[in-house]
Amino acid sequence: MKDSIFAEGAGYVRGRFVPIAEATLPVTDWGFTRSDVVYDVVHVFKGGFFRLVNHLDRFERSMAQRRIRPPEDRAAIEAILHRCVALTGLSDAYVAMVASRGRPRVAGSRRPADCENHLIAYALPWIDVVPKEVQARGAHVWVASTPRVPDASVDPTVKNYQWNDLTSGLLEAHDANFDTAVLCDTQGFLTEGPGFNVFVVKDGRVTTSDRGSLHGITRRSVLELCAELGIEAAVEPIPRSALDHADEVFLATTAGGVMPASRIGGRILGNDRPGPISMRLKDAYWRKHEEGWHRTPVRPLEAEA
Ligand code: PLP
C-alpha cells in the first residue's frame, strides 16, 4: 500500500473517497468561515478501532446539540470510516469524522437552517499530540495565562473547532520553550489542554477536572483502569493551586493515549521523569489495547462491496 494514492491518507468529501490532498472544502463553507463544525477522532491500533461505539455515540450527540444533520446515518458513517482506513492500508491511524454546517442553499442567507450540512471523514497515519520521545521523558507543560472560554459560551463537551484559546495556550507554551499547555477557566479552575484532558495525582489519588473539558474517551478509559487497578479516582473541581502540590500530572487523548508530564509550570515533578502512577496507567492502557480491549477490527475493502 506504500505507493498507493492513499498512502498519505484517505478522505471522504461530497460523497466521494479521495486521496487526502484532494479532500478540500469550498472557502464559503461555514465549517471554515465560522468554525461551525462538530467532529470526533478515533484511533486505529494494530488494525482495530478503539472504542468506536463510544466515539460514534459522542459524535451523534455533538451533531444533535449543534443541529447539524448530514445525510449519512450512523451505519453509513461507520462504513465510511472503515473504508477510509482500509483504503490507506494503515494498521495504526488517526481517523476523523467531521460534520459541517456547509453552505446556504439560498444565496446570501444567514440562517443556519438554510445550510446544506455535510459529512467529511478521513484517515491519516497515526498522530501523537505529544511526540513519543517527549512522552518518554515526560512532557513539559505550561500553565497558560489565557483562560479557557466559558462553558456557557462554547460547550466543551461538544467536540468543536473553537480552538483560539487552546491555540493561545500553545503559543504561550512554545514561547516559553515548553511542549504544551493546560488552561484554567476564568474562576481559576483547571480545565484541559489543546487536544487532551488533564489528570493530577496527589497522594496516590487521581483526579481530573469536572469543568471546561471534553468528556474524553481516553479520560473514561483512564477512570475505568483506575477502578480495575484499585487506584482511587475522581472527577472534581481542581483549583490551579493543586498544580503547585501535585505529585504527578498526565495528559490523556485518543491521539497519544496516556501521556505523562515531568514538569508543570515552573515545577519539576518527582525526579523529572514520568511518575509511577502515570506509568502504571499508560502501560495498562496499551497492554489492554494489545489484548483487544473495546476493539473493532477494520473491515477489509473486499468486505465493503
Ligand atoms: N480535550 C480536547 C479539547 C480534545 O480536543 C480532545 C481530543 O482531541 C480531548 C480533550 C481528549 O478526548 P479523547 O480522549 O476523546 O480523544
Residues whose N, C-alpha, C, O or C-beta is under 5 A from the ligand:
A	BS01	PLP	V41 E192 G193 G195 F196 N197 L214 H215 G216 I217 T218 R219 A252 T253 T254 A255
